[in-house]
Amino acid sequence: MQFLARFLAPILNRPLAKFVTYALDLGLGILIGIFLEEKMYYWIALPGVVSVFLYVLRYRAHEYQDRSRVYLTTFELLLLALYETCHFDHSHGVRCTFLEPMNQRNGNIRLLQVARYSFDGTRISSTSMSTNQGIAGRCYRTNKQQYEQKIDGNLVQHLIDNWGFSRDEAVSFRQDRRCYLCTPIVYKSNNPTSNDRVLGIIALDAALERAFSSQVCTEVFRFTQYFNSLIADRELHTL
């Protein structure tokens, strides 16, 4: 049910939702009636049953979307809290971003930007990166915090030479970035036969070299427990 709700949510919330629902009611009822020996009373009763099913499904679709918005807002509030806790200078252009690993159909994993806070209101982009690219990719692969304190020269060339990006990908990055800090959000398995799992990445970047002190690195680590709890709660209520 949850999978169907997630799949149909964008459709069932359109202005033509009633028409789609009634069409499905009638069509499914007739088809099932024909299948069940063409008895006329099935044609009458089954559309009502299907209508109830679609009503529940539509309710679950709305519920899923509303819950998703709540979780997204909470991620953004956590990033805001992290920003304020670290007392960043606004002139340093610090951005705090939450990245989440997403499985692709081809079996690869990409890191998708989910939420961000920055003082200038910069929003997340719709792009994603391979776990084989960038400092965030290295953070994901190693399960360890990664800190690039200083970037000399041209950022585009730096990303191409050191982090595995193509030129087209590199030019899409904000060009005034001069340091990056990525911290993994790790689920620690209690089962000795299971490996720890990276649930996400807290990525900080700034327009100033060496913008993140050891205290900031420690503070970000502390915040991973809050993200870990929120992700676990989301998985519990959406699967």
BAFI-3210 file (N, C-alpha, C; in Angstrom, 3 decimals, decimal comma, padded with zeros to 6 digits):
// residues 239
n [1|2|3|4|5|6|7|8|9|10|11|12|13|14|15|16|17|18|19|20|21|22|23|24|25|26|27|28|29|30|31|32|33|34|35|36|37|38|39|40|41|42|43|44|45|46|47|48|49|50|51|52|53|54|55|56|57|58|59|60|61|62|63|64|65|66|67|68|69|70|71|72|73|74|75|76|77|78|79|80|81|82|83|84|85|86|87|88|89|90|91|92|93|94|95|96|97|98|99|100|101|102|103|104|105|106|107|108|109|110|111|112|113|114|115|116|117|118|119|120|121|122|123|124|125|126|127|128|129|130|131|132|133|134|135|136|137|138|139|140|141|142|143|144|145|146|147|148|149|150|151|152|153|154|155|156|157|158|159|160|161|162|163|164|165|166|167|168|169|170|171|172|173|174|175|176|177|178|179|180|181|182|183|184|185|186|187|188|189|190|191|192|193|194|195|196|197|198|199|200|201|202|203|204|205|206|207|208|209|210|211|212|213|214|215|216|217|218|219|220|221|222|223|224|225|226|227|228|229|230|231|232|233|234|235|236|237|238|239]
n.u [000,822|001,927|003,892|002,345|000,922|002,990|003,752|001,466|000,875|001,620|-000,193|-002,803|-003,248|-003,764|-005,771|-007,664|-008,318|-010,730|-012,053|-010,242|-010,384|-013,127|-013,215|-011,449|-012,865|-015,227|-014,129|-012,498|-014,400|-016,164|-014,444|-013,709|-016,216|-016,890|-014,945|-015,813|-017,816|-019,609|-021,754|-024,416|-024,859|-022,376|-021,246|-022,505|-021,936|-019,123|-017,763|-018,223|-016,761|-014,185|-014,021|-013,911|-011,447|-009,732|-010,189|-009,051|-006,448|-005,858|-005,992|-003,828|-001,834|-001,834|-001,178|001,384|002,771|002,460|003,811|006,365|007,029|007,151|009,362|011,363|011,368|012,211|014,808|015,961|015,711|017,420|019,863|019,953|020,115|022,612|024,250|023,849|024,745|027,452|028,256|028,924|030,562|028,710|029,759|031,459|030,156|029,112|027,669|025,345|024,618|022,508|023,106|021,917|022,230|021,185|019,790|020,290|018,712|020,527|022,107|024,068|025,086|024,093|024,696|022,358|021,226|019,345|018,456|019,143|020,841|021,659|022,970|022,485|020,347|020,622|019,478|019,059|020,422|019,215|020,897|022,990|025,631|028,087|029,124|031,745|032,867|034,147|034,631|032,565|031,835|034,123|033,922|031,595|032,463|034,531|033,480|034,306|035,050|035,813|038,017|038,744|040,867|041,825|041,634|043,448|043,831|042,027|038,754|037,223|039,133|040,428|038,450|038,166|040,748|041,252|038,957|037,395|035,370|033,614|034,170|031,794|030,270|031,817|031,724|029,227|029,331|029,391|031,484|033,020|033,847|036,071|036,798|035,959|033,952|033,027|030,886|030,067|026,851|026,260|024,872|025,181|025,607|024,334|024,693|027,206|027,792|026,951|027,589|028,407|026,295|026,131|024,005|023,689|025,160|026,573|027,341|029,535|030,459|032,531|033,357|035,766|039,130|040,155|037,954|036,677|037,012|038,596|036,764|034,373|034,347|034,005|031,514|029,834|029,985|028,640|026,059|025,317|024,030|021,462|020,464|020,646|018,716|016,400|016,318|016,012|013,490|011,936|012,246|010,984|008,323|007,593|008,019]
n.v [-001,204|001,246|001,623|001,899|004,186|006,042|005,988|006,837|009,279|011,844|011,809|011,499|013,853|015,829|018,324|016,869|014,724|013,615|012,804|010,883|009,039|008,226|007,117|004,994|003,579|002,762|001,446|-000,633|-001,966|-002,920|-004,553|-006,496|-007,503|-008,667|-010,633|-012,242|-014,151|-012,551|-011,513|-009,370|-008,076|-007,882|-005,902|-003,711|-003,671|-003,892|-001,508|000,244|-000,969|-000,790|001,967|002,634|001,484|003,075|005,533|005,183|004,722|007,179|008,821|007,819|008,555|011,378|011,547|010,474|012,383|014,677|013,857|013,546|016,202|017,180|015,791|016,744|019,491|019,266|018,260|020,527|022,338|021,165|021,551|024,327|024,681|023,530|025,317|027,686|026,861|026,522|029,104|030,541|032,971|035,178|036,313|034,456|032,747|030,147|027,000|024,531|021,264|018,456|015,298|012,400|008,892|007,287|004,484|003,369|002,153|000,694|-000,385|001,214|003,734|006,961|010,244|012,372|015,701|016,723|018,535|021,918|024,552|027,927|031,164|033,048|032,010|030,134|027,532|023,917|021,980|020,161|018,212|015,258|013,192|010,698|008,101|007,734|010,110|013,325|014,916|014,249|011,768|010,275|010,418|008,922|006,390|005,723|005,961|007,949|011,188|013,814|016,384|019,062|021,524|023,677|025,134|025,672|027,910|027,358|026,261|024,546|023,107|021,890|020,165|018,452|017,325|016,200|015,090|013,579|014,583|015,461|018,062|019,411|018,757|019,890|022,662|023,280|023,599|025,847|028,519|029,958|028,471|027,419|025,622|022,365|020,274|017,109|014,872|011,637|010,131|007,563|004,363|002,243|-001,084|-003,621|-006,195|-008,506|-009,664|-007,964|-005,052|-001,636|001,069|003,774|006,385|008,929|012,140|014,915|017,855|020,530|023,646|026,457|029,903|030,646|029,825|027,139|027,314|025,833|024,906|022,657|022,396|022,864|020,593|018,600|019,349|018,928|016,150|015,551|016,313|014,359|012,297|013,225|013,453|010,779|009,607|010,839|009,932|007,190|007,187|008,131|006,043|004,025|004,825|005,046|002,793]
n.w [000,000|000,821|-001,120|-003,466|-002,802|-002,685|-005,352|-006,737|-005,678|-006,931|-009,062|-008,072|-006,786|-008,557|-010,398|-011,890|-010,381|-009,381|-011,699|-012,662|-010,577|-010,649|-013,193|-012,922|-010,967|-012,360|-014,598|-013,485|-012,000|-013,965|-015,478|-013,555|-013,026|-015,499|-015,533|-013,445|-014,347|-015,733|-014,273|-013,540|-011,046|-009,923|-011,427|-010,412|-007,644|-007,321|-008,307|-006,136|-004,076|-005,141|-005,207|-002,490|-001,865|-003,452|-002,284|000,262|-000,576|-001,778|000,455|001,918|000,175|000,318|003,014|003,022|001,507|003,126|005,438|004,402|003,859|006,455|007,495|005,782|006,421|009,063|008,759|007,577|009,693|011,555|010,260|010,292|013,070|013,519|012,101|013,592|016,097|015,660|015,304|012,921|010,908|008,996|006,707|005,670|004,060|004,581|003,893|004,846|004,197|003,671|002,497|000,842|000,306|-002,658|-004,187|-007,476|-010,507|-011,952|-010,060|-008,991|-006,586|-005,743|-004,460|-003,207|-002,949|-000,239|001,742|002,827|004,578|004,463|005,115|003,158|001,852|-000,199|-002,218|-002,472|-005,204|-008,090|-008,829|-008,602|-007,240|-007,976|-005,721|-006,059|-006,548|-005,590|-002,343|-000,676|-001,679|-001,019|001,753|002,126|001,229|002,988|005,513|007,215|008,591|006,367|005,433|003,533|003,645|002,190|-000,996|-003,750|-006,483|-009,561|-009,152|-010,765|-012,289|-010,199|-009,171|-011,314|-011,594|-009,068|-007,895|-009,610|-011,295|-014,314|-016,774|-017,379|-015,132|-013,101|-013,568|-012,681|-010,002|-007,196|-007,597|-005,782|-003,651|-001,073|000,876|002,163|004,238|005,185|006,832|007,908|008,454|010,371|010,680|013,308|013,442|015,585|015,148|014,791|012,365|010,443|008,479|009,300|008,269|006,027|006,350|005,445|004,563|006,162|004,808|004,704|003,344|002,382|001,635|002,527|003,249|005,385|007,132|009,036|012,260|014,677|016,683|015,366|013,698|015,624|016,625|014,443|014,262|016,617|015,951|014,163|015,479|015,901|013,307|012,626|014,310|013,316|010,666|011,106|012,333|010,208|008,343|009,757|009,684|007,036|005,532]
ca.u [000,000|002,776|004,550|001,361|000,641|004,133|003,779|000,301|000,663|001,606|-001,337|-004,061|-003,383|-003,989|-007,162|-008,544|-008,280|-012,045|-012,323|-009,398|-010,921|-014,379|-012,905|-010,890|-013,974|-016,083|-013,358|-012,114|-015,620|-016,654|-013,503|-013,825|-017,527|-016,786|-014,122|-016,609|-018,938|-020,478|-022,977|-024,711|-024,775|-020,980|-020,985|-023,062|-021,323|-017,672|-017,244|-018,222|-015,630|-012,975|-014,030|-013,419|-010,017|-009,029|-010,263|-008,012|-005,159|-005,640|-005,708|-002,470|-000,932|-001,728|-000,479|002,806|003,345|002,529|004,870|007,634|007,299|007,537|010,739|012,238|011,474|013,003|016,205|016,398|015,845|018,646|020,989|019,946|020,626|024,056|024,845|023,814|025,573|028,865|028,503|029,650|030,518|027,891|030,556|032,234|029,337|029,017|026,441|025,207|023,787|022,307|023,105|021,432|022,516|020,024|020,091|019,846|018,267|021,693|022,843|024,978|024,568|024,420|024,400|021,378|021,015|017,993|018,111|020,282|020,675|022,726|022,490|022,006|019,158|020,908|018,734|019,729|020,270|018,596|021,937|023,511|026,983|028,439|029,893|033,158|033,254|034,121|034,964|031,403|031,943|035,156|033,337|030,661|033,194|035,420|032,768|035,100|034,970|036,809|038,145|039,667|040,967|042,228|041,622|044,239|043,617|040,725|037,979|036,819|040,258|040,678|037,452|038,469|042,028|041,341|037,733|036,728|034,245|033,813|034,156|030,399|029,849|032,604|031,303|027,940|029,589|029,571|032,911|033,766|034,117|037,497|037,051|034,838|033,971|031,943|030,818|029,069|025,833|026,462|024,081|026,047|024,884|024,625|024,948|028,621|027,922|026,488|028,453|027,802|025,690|026,096|022,643|023,725|026,362|026,434|028,396|029,717|031,444|032,654|034,140|036,998|040,016|040,252|036,824|036,107|037,952|038,420|035,524|033,287|034,367|033,422|030,101|029,125|029,885|027,586|024,760|024,965|023,110|020,107|020,089|020,485|017,418|015,338|016,270|015,453|012,060|011,324|012,201|009,999|006,947|007,336|008,221]
ca.v [000,000|002,431|001,810|002,420|005,571|006,855|006,064|007,531|010,578|012,981|011,736|011,647|015,208|016,783|018,797|015,881|013,543|012,991|012,121|009,691|008,092|007,646|006,284|003,746|002,872|002,140|000,518|-001,821|-002,693|-003,631|-005,624|-007,571|-008,101|-009,553|-011,773|-013,101|-014,782|-011,542|-011,329|-007,951|-007,461|-007,555|-004,610|-002,660|-003,659|-003,790|-000,127|000,821|-001,531|-000,179|003,378|002,687|001,200|004,234|006,604|004,898|004,914|008,614|009,349|007,440|009,343|012,692|011,374|010,279|013,660|015,561|013,379|013,845|017,625|017,351|015,327|017,667|020,699|018,950|018,228|021,909|022,946|020,626|022,235|025,681|024,572|023,298|026,591|028,624|026,325|026,727|030,553|030,904|034,351|035,188|036,731|033,316|032,035|028,725|026,274|023,221|020,470|017,045|014,436|011,059|007,926|006,751|003,362|003,508|000,902|-000,053|-000,894|002,224|004,608|008,373|011,111|013,374|016,798|016,636|019,759|022,838|025,860|028,914|032,481|033,792|031,353|029,280|026,290|022,745|021,768|018,877|017,302|014,275|012,782|009,314|007,911|007,702|011,482|014,375|014,644|013,570|010,373|009,653|010,308|007,788|005,133|005,433|006,113|008,844|012,610|014,278|017,844|019,704|022,830|024,761|024,864|026,673|028,056|027,230|025,178|023,588|022,221|021,112|019,107|017,503|016,644|015,522|014,494|012,704|015,189|015,936|019,526|019,860|018,641|020,801|024,063|023,488|023,894|027,252|028,699|030,670|027,559|027,286|024,463|021,437|019,352|016,131|013,979|010,589|009,752|006,114|003,455|001,237|-002,345|-004,426|-007,558|-008,590|-010,131|-006,896|-003,882|-000,333|001,613|005,235|006,829|010,238|012,959|016,346|018,505|021,962|024,296|027,883|030,725|030,982|028,698|026,716|027,948|024,942|024,567|021,333|022,461|022,682|019,180|017,853|019,703|018,235|014,761|015,475|016,452|013,163|011,464|013,727|013,023|009,326|009,327|011,293|009,008|005,939|007,419|008,229|004,695|003,249|005,243|005,132|001,512]
ca.w [000,000|000,896|-002,414|-004,399|-002,418|-003,088|-006,809|-007,272|-005,023|-007,847|-009,959|-007,368|-006,241|-009,641|-010,453|-012,498|-009,527|-009,286|-012,960|-012,691|-009,601|-011,134|-014,350|-012,402|-010,321|-013,359|-015,427|-012,730|-011,641|-015,148|-015,820|-012,576|-013,249|-016,659|-015,137|-012,563|-015,044|-016,334|-013,485|-013,521|-009,723|-009,676|-012,080|-009,562|-006,320|-007,299|-008,358|-004,800|-003,342|-005,694|-004,808|-001,109|-001,920|-003,992|-001,291|001,258|-001,231|-001,949|001,791|002,259|-000,678|000,954|004,274|002,738|001,087|004,282|006,317|003,746|004,069|007,857|007,660|005,066|007,247|010,251|008,316|007,391|011,020|012,151|009,618|010,858|014,436|013,409|011,677|014,715|017,176|015,314|015,300|011,710|010,424|007,790|005,544|005,170|003,078|004,911|003,567|005,496|003,295|003,986|001,314|001,147|-000,756|-003,353|-005,074|-008,854|-011,113|-012,436|-008,913|-008,473|-005,536|-005,939|-003,316|-003,609|-002,007|000,306|002,477|002,993|005,193|004,309|005,533|001,989|001,312|-001,345|-002,153|-003,016|-006,632|-008,423|-009,296|-007,661|-007,591|-007,700|-004,498|-006,457|-006,854|-004,589|-000,950|-000,101|-002,080|-000,192|003,087|002,088|001,040|004,115|006,794|008,063|008,290|005,404|005,514|002,596|004,289|001,311|-002,434|-004,463|-007,917|-010,200|-008,547|-011,804|-012,577|-008,977|-009,105|-012,396|-011,346|-007,771|-007,377|-010,574|-012,000|-015,684|-016,824|-017,297|-013,739|-012,262|-013,743|-012,013|-008,595|-006,846|-007,878|-004,729|-002,530|-000,788|001,747|002,305|005,363|005,065|007,981|007,651|009,431|010,297|011,509|013,893|013,592|016,768|014,670|014,386|010,973|009,557|008,407|009,541|007,049|005,938|006,059|004,816|004,733|006,458|004,028|004,913|002,483|002,705|000,711|003,239|003,527|006,789|007,834|010,035|013,323|015,263|017,461|014,397|013,301|016,736|016,728|013,363|014,700|017,635|015,291|013,389|016,250|015,686|011,957|012,676|014,926|012,428|009,527|011,607|012,530|008,878|007,774|010,507|009,382|005,592|004,877]
c.u [000,859|003,461|003,588|001,026|001,750|004,141|002,657|000,076|000,655|000,377|-002,621|-004,267|-003,586|-005,451|-008,137|-008,642|-009,635|-012,365|-011,531|-009,959|-012,187|-014,138|-012,343|-011,965|-014,766|-015,332|-012,993|-013,336|-016,140|-015,750|-013,611|-015,172|-017,532|-016,024|-014,919|-017,930|-019,969|-021,789|-023,207|-024,528|-023,332|-020,640|-021,434|-022,282|-019,833|-017,142|-017,227|-017,063|-014,329|-012,874|-013,501|-011,920|-009,241|-009,091|-009,187|-006,636|-004,842|-005,328|-004,268|-001,471|-000,727|-000,916|001,018|003,465|003,490|003,665|006,240|008,018|007,768|008,988|011,719|012,445|012,338|014,482|016,749|016,593|017,097|019,874|021,093|020,526|022,132|024,784|024,941|024,702|027,054|029,251|029,345|029,493|029,752|028,705|031,367|031,438|029,204|027,645|026,467|024,191|023,703|022,197|022,669|021,750|021,228|020,463|019,498|019,449|019,433|022,557|023,827|024,280|025,022|023,995|023,535|021,258|019,551|017,568|019,362|019,863|021,900|022,145|021,923|020,827|019,391|020,208|019,547|019,527|019,663|019,627|022,335|024,918|027,188|029,204|031,385|033,695|033,264|034,497|033,799|031,422|032,983|034,650|032,407|031,416|033,995|034,725|033,515|034,917|036,123|036,815|039,190|039,764|041,213|042,216|042,351|043,832|042,179|039,965|037,594|037,930|040,584|039,712|037,686|039,701|042,001|040,103|036,892|035,521|034,615|033,769|032,733|029,882|030,540|032,124|029,963|028,115|029,722|031,068|033,693|034,112|035,615|037,813|035,767|035,046|032,771|032,029|029,741|028,089|025,749|025,524|025,001|025,248|025,319|024,931|026,395|028,829|027,488|027,433|027,685|027,322|025,675|024,707|022,615|025,035|025,937|027,621|028,392|030,723|031,434|033,494|035,480|037,831|040,060|039,141|036,305|037,169|037,717|037,141|034,313|033,201|033,712|031,925|029,280|028,944|028,747|026,205|024,368|023,988|021,666|019,600|019,821|019,114|016,270|015,197|015,649|013,946|011,342|011,203|011,139|008,588|006,631|007,556|006,969]
c.v [001,259|002,706|002,411|003,872|006,488|007,058|006,942|008,921|011,745|013,004|012,089|013,033|016,254|017,212|017,775|014,615|012,834|012,200|010,818|008,627|007,419|006,731|004,938|002,917|002,064|001,074|-000,756|-002,653|-003,515|-004,801|-006,798|-008,269|-009,061|-010,810|-012,761|-013,486|-013,793|-011,341|-009,848|-007,334|-007,170|-006,184|-003,458|-002,538|-003,342|-002,368|000,556|000,324|-000,900|001,276|003,544|002,458|002,421|005,416|006,417|005,151|006,396|009,267|009,041|008,243|010,733|012,598|011,235|011,600|014,614|015,153|013,689|015,304|017,879|016,943|016,276|018,943|020,450|018,847|019,642|022,606|022,431|021,309|023,674|025,664|024,344|024,586|027,563|028,163|026,585|028,203|030,978|032,390|034,347|035,526|035,585|032,445|030,545|028,175|024,917|022,411|019,034|016,272|013,037|010,109|007,358|005,635|003,606|002,140|000,046|-000,588|000,091|003,061|006,034|009,159|012,272|014,445|016,789|017,945|020,612|024,036|026,694|030,276|033,269|033,107|030,497|027,940|025,130|022,692|020,400|017,847|016,318|013,903|011,311|009,237|007,763|009,098|012,345|013,928|013,958|012,083|009,628|009,458|009,101|006,465|004,737|005,431|007,039|010,291|013,013|015,807|018,306|021,171|023,978|024,308|026,002|026,720|027,849|026,025|024,124|022,598|021,337|019,934|018,038|016,664|015,770|014,731|013,767|013,270|015,511|017,455|020,061|019,802|019,687|022,245|024,333|023,791|025,404|027,553|029,435|029,775|027,347|026,219|023,654|020,549|018,422|015,121|012,928|010,424|008,232|005,378|002,342|-000,037|-003,072|-005,879|-007,651|-009,046|-009,078|-005,710|-002,620|000,248|003,135|005,659|008,158|010,946|014,374|017,039|020,010|022,480|025,787|028,593|031,123|029,726|028,430|027,329|027,115|024,491|023,138|021,282|022,263|021,219|018,317|018,100|018,998|016,762|014,597|015,520|015,218|012,278|011,910|013,339|011,525|008,949|009,709|010,363|007,685|006,055|007,476|006,849|003,845|003,559|005,310|003,828|000,643]
c.w [000,000|-000,433|-003,427|-004,085|-002,875|-004,606|-007,355|-006,689|-005,997|-008,744|-009,240|-006,785|-007,324|-009,665|-011,015|-011,651|-009,478|-010,547|-013,045|-011,767|-010,118|-012,327|-013,911|-011,710|-011,344|-014,149|-014,694|-012,352|-012,800|-015,497|-014,864|-012,719|-014,418|-016,303|-014,284|-013,233|-015,545|-015,568|-013,235|-012,135|-009,321|-010,261|-011,183|-008,245|-006,349|-007,467|-006,997|-003,962|-003,807|-005,272|-003,389|-001,069|-002,401|-003,046|-000,230|000,673|-001,390|-000,605|002,181|001,432|-000,093|002,239|004,056|002,352|002,271|005,213|005,720|003,942|005,505|008,054|006,972|005,879|008,474|009,910|008,173|008,736|011,738|011,566|010,111|012,274|014,442|013,064|012,854|015,865|016,929|015,223|014,084|011,405|009,100|006,534|004,952|004,199|003,324|004,502|004,261|004,698|003,789|002,682|001,719|000,003|-001,337|-004,291|-006,450|-009,413|-011,583|-011,294|-008,312|-007,385|-005,820|-004,705|-003,791|-002,535|-001,554|000,969|002,649|003,825|004,877|004,627|004,356|001,293|000,092|-001,188|-002,709|-004,528|-006,875|-008,865|-008,195|-008,101|-007,252|-006,379|-004,791|-006,741|-005,599|-003,185|-000,238|-000,454|-001,264|001,238|003,155|002,041|002,281|005,470|007,755|007,627|007,373|005,383|004,507|003,013|003,324|-000,141|-003,127|-005,936|-008,339|-009,646|-009,574|-012,080|-011,379|-008,876|-010,170|-012,047|-010,095|-007,356|-008,414|-011,278|-013,445|-015,674|-016,707|-015,869|-012,869|-012,377|-013,058|-010,525|-008,382|-006,800|-006,794|-003,537|-002,341|000,264|001,900|003,532|005,237|006,207|007,740|008,806|009,357|011,238|011,990|014,149|014,863|016,416|014,192|012,958|009,965|009,618|008,812|008,213|007,109|005,488|005,327|005,113|005,127|005,804|004,299|003,895|002,755|001,656|001,320|003,456|005,030|007,655|008,996|011,029|013,809|016,094|016,560|013,976|014,376|016,836|015,647|013,708|015,715|016,998|014,490|014,155|016,064|014,297|011,931|013,230|014,001|011,226|009,941|011,794|011,190|008,244|008,457|010,060|007,896|004,861|005,017]
res [m|q|f|l|a|r|f|l|a|p|i|l|n|r|p|l|a|k|f|v|t|y|a|l|d|l|g|l|g|i|l|i|g|i|f|l|e|e|k|m|y|y|w|i|a|l|p|g|v|v|s|v|f|l|y|v|l|r|y|r|a|h|e|y|q|d|r|s|r|v|y|l|t|t|f|e|l|l|l|l|a|l|y|e|t|c|h|f|d|h|s|h|g|v|r|c|t|f|l|e|p|m|n|q|r|n|g|n|i|r|l|l|q|v|a|r|y|s|f|d|g|t|r|i|s|s|t|s|m|s|t|n|q|g|i|a|g|r|c|y|r|t|n|k|q|q|y|e|q|k|i|d|g|n|l|v|q|h|l|i|d|n|w|g|f|s|r|d|e|a|v|s|f|r|q|d|r|r|c|y|l|c|t|p|i|v|y|k|s|n|n|p|t|s|n|d|r|v|l|g|i|i|a|l|d|a|a|l|e|r|a|f|s|s|q|v|c|t|e|v|f|r|f|t|q|y|f|n|s|l|i|a|d|r|e|l|h|t|l]
***
